[in-house]
Amino acid sequence: MTTQDIVTLRGEAELARRAGALFDGVRREFLCAAGEPETWSAAAPRARRALPPGLMVRKLYGPGVYRAPGGRELLMRLGEAGAEVRISPAPPTHEAIVVDRRLAVLAAPRSATGEPRKYSVVREPGVVAGVRALFETAWESSTDLATYPRMPFPRLGDAERTVLRALAAGHTDEAASRRLGVSLRTYRRRVAALMTALDARSRFQAGLRAREILGRRSDT
């Protein structure tokens, strides 16, 4: 592998400046896996009313993107433009793009100090093939955008439902454990298990998801 096989770009501005040269030659396949709706907007191919003949665009997002304000509308617009859009129960930790099986763009973790995010442009065939294989695995276990709203919520037992109501109400762990008559350690263990079931990465997300579930079930 040579230094020309991997090029590091710093920040979305540099990625946007280089996007034309990277993506103007897309002919067959454009794959994008993202955990945030806006990260790749500058780098993605220019929006078109219809995709060129023969070009397949697949975009894979996590449930958080779908539930974010305006997220569903964004994904629907992508679908209307001709892209295949799916929601993955295990979204990628960091964003990735694969173009025509010839190059991949990989995002580094966001800097805690506010420095520009780094992106690696990889042309080494073995690495590109590996990234594409990981994308295909996640794609096969994901749900089509049109089907996702009709997917059932996770099956929850009585213990999970009580924790669900506590999260929706915004109780502290101490107050919730007292209300439920369990130890603080037991309550936190149940919360951790429920966050996994709800695909929530934070207590805040879990609380929002709990309100969503309780609200939908009250309508049924």
C-alpha positions as CSV (number, residue, x, y, z in Angstrom):
1,M,0.0,0.0,0.0
2,T,1.4,3.4,-1.0
3,T,0.7,6.9,0.3
4,Q,-1.3,7.4,-2.9
5,D,-3.7,4.6,-1.8
6,I,-4.8,6.6,1.2
7,V,-5.3,10.4,1.2
8,T,-6.4,12.2,4.4
9,L,-8.7,15.2,4.1
10,R,-9.4,17.5,7.0
11,G,-12.8,18.8,7.6
12,E,-16.1,18.9,5.6
13,A,-14.9,22.0,3.7
14,E,-11.9,20.2,2.2
15,L,-14.1,17.1,1.6
16,A,-16.6,19.3,-0.3
17,R,-13.8,20.9,-2.4
18,R,-12.5,17.5,-3.4
19,A,-16.0,15.9,-3.8
20,G,-16.3,16.9,-7.5
21,A,-13.1,15.1,-8.5
22,L,-14.0,12.1,-6.3
23,F,-17.6,11.6,-7.3
24,D,-18.0,13.1,-10.8
25,G,-16.9,9.8,-12.3
26,V,-19.5,7.7,-10.5
27,R,-20.9,5.3,-13.1
28,R,-22.3,2.1,-11.6
29,E,-22.6,2.2,-7.8
30,F,-22.7,4.7,-4.9
31,L,-23.0,3.2,-1.4
32,C,-23.3,5.4,1.7
33,A,-23.7,4.3,5.3
34,A,-24.3,7.2,7.8
35,G,-25.3,7.8,11.4
36,E,-26.1,11.4,10.8
37,P,-28.4,13.0,8.2
38,E,-26.2,16.0,7.2
39,T,-22.6,14.6,7.4
40,W,-22.4,13.6,3.7
41,S,-24.6,16.3,2.2
42,A,-21.7,18.2,0.8
43,A,-19.9,15.1,-0.5
44,A,-22.8,13.3,-2.1
45,P,-23.3,13.5,-5.8
46,R,-25.4,16.6,-6.8
47,A,-29.1,16.1,-6.3
48,R,-30.9,15.1,-9.5
49,R,-34.6,14.7,-10.3
50,A,-33.7,11.2,-11.5
51,L,-30.6,9.1,-11.3
52,P,-28.6,8.5,-14.5
53,P,-29.4,5.1,-16.2
54,G,-27.4,2.3,-14.7
55,L,-26.4,4.1,-11.5
56,M,-27.4,2.3,-8.3
57,V,-27.4,4.5,-5.2
58,R,-27.9,2.7,-1.8
59,K,-28.1,4.7,1.4
60,L,-28.1,3.1,4.8
61,Y,-29.0,5.0,8.0
62,G,-29.7,4.3,11.7
63,P,-33.1,4.7,13.3
64,G,-31.9,7.9,14.9
65,V,-31.7,9.6,11.5
66,Y,-35.3,8.5,10.7
67,R,-36.6,9.8,14.0
68,A,-34.6,13.1,14.0
69,P,-36.5,16.3,13.1
70,G,-36.9,16.3,9.4
71,G,-35.1,13.0,9.1
72,R,-38.0,11.0,7.6
73,E,-38.7,13.7,5.0
74,L,-35.0,13.8,4.1
75,L,-34.9,10.0,3.6
76,M,-38.2,10.1,1.6
77,R,-36.7,12.7,-0.8
78,L,-33.7,10.5,-1.3
79,G,-36.0,7.7,-2.2
80,E,-38.0,9.8,-4.5
81,A,-34.8,10.8,-6.3
82,G,-34.2,7.1,-7.1
83,A,-31.9,6.0,-4.2
84,E,-32.6,2.8,-2.3
85,V,-32.9,3.7,1.4
86,R,-32.8,1.3,4.3
87,I,-32.8,1.6,8.1
88,S,-30.3,-0.5,10.0
89,P,-30.8,-1.7,13.6
90,A,-27.1,-1.4,14.0
91,P,-26.0,1.8,12.3
92,P,-22.3,2.4,11.5
93,T,-20.3,4.0,14.2
94,H,-18.7,6.3,11.6
95,E,-19.8,7.2,8.1
96,A,-18.5,5.4,5.0
97,I,-18.9,5.7,1.2
98,V,-17.9,3.3,-1.5
99,V,-17.8,4.4,-5.1
100,D,-17.9,2.0,-8.0
101,R,-15.9,-0.6,-6.0
102,R,-12.8,1.5,-6.7
103,L,-12.6,3.9,-3.7
104,A,-13.9,4.3,-0.2
105,V,-14.3,7.4,2.0
106,L,-14.1,6.7,5.7
107,A,-14.9,9.2,8.5
108,A,-12.8,9.4,11.6
109,P,-14.4,10.0,15.1
110,R,-15.3,13.6,15.8
111,S,-12.7,15.5,17.7
112,A,-13.5,16.3,21.3
113,T,-11.4,19.5,21.0
114,G,-13.3,20.9,18.0
115,E,-10.6,20.2,15.4
116,P,-11.8,19.5,11.8
117,R,-12.9,15.9,11.3
118,K,-10.6,13.7,9.2
119,Y,-11.7,11.7,6.2
120,S,-9.6,9.0,4.6
121,V,-10.0,8.4,0.9
122,V,-8.8,4.8,0.2
123,R,-8.1,3.3,-3.2
124,E,-6.4,0.1,-2.1
125,P,-8.5,-2.6,-3.7
126,G,-8.4,-5.0,-0.7
127,V,-9.5,-2.4,1.8
128,V,-12.3,-1.1,-0.5
129,A,-13.6,-4.6,-1.0
130,G,-13.6,-5.1,2.8
131,V,-15.6,-1.9,3.4
132,R,-18.0,-2.9,0.7
133,A,-18.5,-6.3,2.2
134,L,-19.3,-4.8,5.6
135,F,-21.8,-2.5,4.0
136,E,-23.5,-5.4,2.2
137,T,-23.8,-7.4,5.4
138,A,-25.4,-4.4,7.2
139,W,-27.7,-3.8,4.1
140,E,-29.0,-7.4,4.1
141,S,-30.0,-7.1,7.8
142,S,-31.7,-3.7,7.4
143,T,-35.3,-2.7,6.6
144,D,-36.5,-0.9,3.5
145,L,-37.7,2.7,4.2
146,A,-41.2,2.0,3.0
147,T,-41.5,-1.0,5.4
148,Y,-39.8,0.5,8.5
149,P,-42.8,2.6,9.8
150,R,-44.9,-0.6,10.0
151,M,-42.2,-2.6,11.9
152,P,-43.5,-3.6,15.3
153,F,-41.8,-2.2,18.4
154,P,-39.8,-4.6,20.5
155,R,-41.8,-7.1,22.7
156,L,-41.5,-5.9,26.3
157,G,-42.4,-7.6,29.5
158,D,-43.9,-6.1,32.6
159,A,-40.5,-5.1,34.0
160,E,-39.5,-3.4,30.8
161,R,-42.8,-1.5,30.6
162,T,-42.4,-0.1,34.1
163,V,-38.9,1.1,33.2
164,L,-40.3,2.5,29.9
165,R,-42.8,4.6,31.8
166,A,-40.2,5.8,34.2
167,L,-37.9,6.9,31.3
168,A,-40.8,8.6,29.5
169,A,-41.6,10.5,32.7
170,G,-38.0,11.7,33.1
171,H,-37.6,10.3,36.6
172,T,-34.0,10.1,38.0
173,D,-32.6,6.7,38.6
174,E,-32.9,7.1,42.3
175,A,-36.6,8.2,42.2
176,A,-37.5,5.5,39.6
177,S,-35.8,2.7,41.6
178,R,-37.7,3.8,44.7
179,R,-41.0,3.9,42.8
180,L,-40.4,0.4,41.4
181,G,-39.2,-1.0,44.7
182,V,-35.9,-2.3,43.3
183,S,-32.3,-1.5,44.0
184,L,-30.6,1.3,42.1
185,R,-28.2,-1.3,40.6
186,T,-31.1,-3.5,39.4
187,Y,-32.9,-0.5,37.9
188,R,-29.8,0.7,36.0
189,R,-29.3,-2.8,34.7
190,R,-32.9,-2.9,33.4
191,V,-32.4,0.6,31.8
192,A,-29.2,-0.6,30.0
193,A,-31.1,-3.7,28.7
194,L,-34.0,-1.5,27.5
195,M,-31.7,0.9,25.8
196,T,-30.3,-2.0,23.8
197,A,-33.8,-3.1,22.9
198,L,-34.8,0.4,21.8
199,D,-31.5,1.0,19.9
200,A,-30.9,4.1,22.0
201,R,-27.4,5.5,22.5
202,S,-28.3,7.8,25.4
203,R,-30.8,8.2,28.2
204,F,-32.2,11.1,26.3
205,Q,-32.8,9.0,23.2
206,A,-34.3,6.2,25.3
207,G,-36.7,8.7,26.9
208,L,-37.8,10.0,23.5
209,R,-38.2,6.4,22.2
210,A,-40.2,5.5,25.3
211,R,-42.6,8.4,24.7
212,E,-42.9,7.4,21.1
213,I,-43.8,3.8,22.0
214,L,-46.2,4.7,24.7
215,G,-47.9,7.3,22.5
216,R,-48.4,4.8,19.6
217,R,-49.7,2.1,21.9
218,S,-52.2,4.5,23.4
219,D,-53.6,5.1,19.9
220,T,-54.1,1.4,19.1
